[in-house]
Amino acid sequence: MSANPNTDERAVMALDAGGTNFKFSAIRGNEPAIEPFSVPSNAHDLELCLATLVDGFKRVRNSLPDNPVAISFAFPGPCDYPNGIVGDLKNLPCFRGGVALKAMLEEVFDIPTFINNDGDLFVYGEAIAGLLPEVNELLAKAGSPKRYRNLFGVTLGTGFGGGIVRNGQLFLGDNISAAEVWTLRNKIDRDMPAEEGACIRAVRRTYAEQTGIPFDEAPDPRTIYEIGVGTTEGNQQAAVAAFQRLGEVAGDAIAQALTLIDGLAVIGGGISGAHPLFLPSIIAEINGNFRTPNGETQRRLTQLAFNLEDPTQVETFLKGDTREIIIPGTTRTTQYDPMPRVGVGISRLGTSEAVAIGAYAFALNQLDSQ
């Protein structure tokens, strides 16, 4: 069993790999061990890209007072993650054909190297030191017997990623393809994957459609958000509609996942800062209804979903329906909370930090189990 990552003195080198930039860091005791830094990924040239990775990790190693015990980082898929072989990536085209990245880095640095999906590590980090422990602490302070052990998460950015933590363990699946939420069906356009309705280009596309401008002229999501909240000039109605539609598609996908996972949900990624415009739509979608053949309605989920960024909803979520009931045949009582509920909140750590903490914990677990 691994030592407590909050107090572990071992350092692990980490990386958050994107198509444009590589963000390097190191973690010790669930805290940054160096000041993170970013460099261009040089995704157009394999030799240059690999040299960038090696030079970046050498820079991290030279910044640490002691030698690191492992390298652990996120890399986009498709990958053979256990063997560390990177496949044909859209955002990093130089890796086409398969590159044995894990073996190369272990050869250079002579320490174990672990590669995982960024969505998986993001949720793992939030389960260890982010949303999951925060909610359980708030429940304890509120006197509720309710506790959560399972967390589903999505990242809204260039793509639509996901991850699952079950009972404190990262759930990867038999093909390391669990929580590939982007491949769920798009509620609004059922011939497309959910990703096309829950990412940066989806927000821009809807804004362009609503305003009658070409897609290439649509502003970035940050600007569209500022238009939506009235701090920047533009078509406010179109901006609000763009994020509401994202919330509807993402909410449909999250509802499908929560049906199977029955836990909390956390949202990260570059678009997550715009949550005031899309999170209410996500909650409304999860709390929606089905129609039965006889025309009646039934709840989509047996659980009630709560917006963990809304103080009023948080208060109701924490309170639940806790009551004291008598244990039959005795004079003793026990607490009972018959309100099934799930909460959806925004990343407490920030996406990059959550990925780094997840990568750190994964490496320690692997080292201690060997």
Steps between C-alpha positions, in 0.01 A plus 500: 500500500632844408600753762282807544569720193438809715807423711714287267848648453564342161501728197347406164553692177174584323376638171172622357538442126295696250520545126636853537696498826665260744458609864767346724490476879597280793295392800604411854248442777214602268659844463697655212869433556611751236349794317317348199608616157368463147682461169372456143433135421645513148231256395592521132841331536546172692875537562455856625195407708682212672799725564262753656366231735847385605632854547191595700535210742873566535416857595253371759753253640766769527255719695440234767724468807474119489468252218139426396372144537285492187355685205121506482296707260194543283505452126213514252368177352489270322781338698596161628532658843633201700783453251541872439465483122344810347279448196357721227414831668301781341668777699850349488525369142872425521422190711314322221592136462569436868784630718634308803514807722510322838793278400689797357464710817592207725813449290599867535413557867528146644184536711151352455274695266119495505271646237124543532210682343464861613129462578572200725775679691291817535221311675749303711653824623159645586411179686819518706528870581218687330122487474441154652673555837361854519141378465550223756649749744203733454259210556681405821483860625130510418441187711393292203570125493535521121846443346619462141762257373446523123578787265433552132659792321514670164730756342354760266761645268644414161323167550262335746689265731399295801614285789366277777621440854326217683558443872816708482645303209544625146275293272672445165313214333638192329621698198591814700204662327253551785317835520556587133204731540568685176369199305154512659225604260437871461149573632435783254662350189483124543729430204785675684691414817431694816839671465370706207249660734721532808829664406654831392399467136142414602466831685645692206285308251176575682590867540579521128170332408301726732660817365523402133877535475755251363648261756849642443376842613349374825689622808665268751289357787643746755380793291165331438465454877579868559234590242256266675548665841492848349859612559588504127294627208342243271187293451421409860205277413717296262778473756265374771346252254846367407579404859150375575524262206840378623340442840218300345734268308752465784219453751350219295837322490563555873151370581571179310825454690347574840232241432776238511744656746268657761748746647606861484602669175774756447562723198833641386667616182544832331129578474420421863545864602182580307295273728251773606362481145498122450485323837130579561424335162699193601306468826168551320590226250597253772179578691289462186225248435425213270159447347336160546289333226179608673611864495607530861839628608763344718830635629802436285710414806376365828742745665446875522786702349628814672717786376793511742583856390160630616502572877124442532521162328809407702310566822220265393750242375686494833185490710337221303212338686692378804282361776523276806322165482454240772681170465226233532499313830719760671477850641797609291483716189708536187534769236322450169515718190257372234580772242713354217697788351802588292690825476671659202777753560794672338861393555633607838865461402511628144533252218880497468560469874241222528670310216838539670370377837327209330820410317694520828263270687491254212879477494526446878234229489680322217841523668367371833314210340802371312 
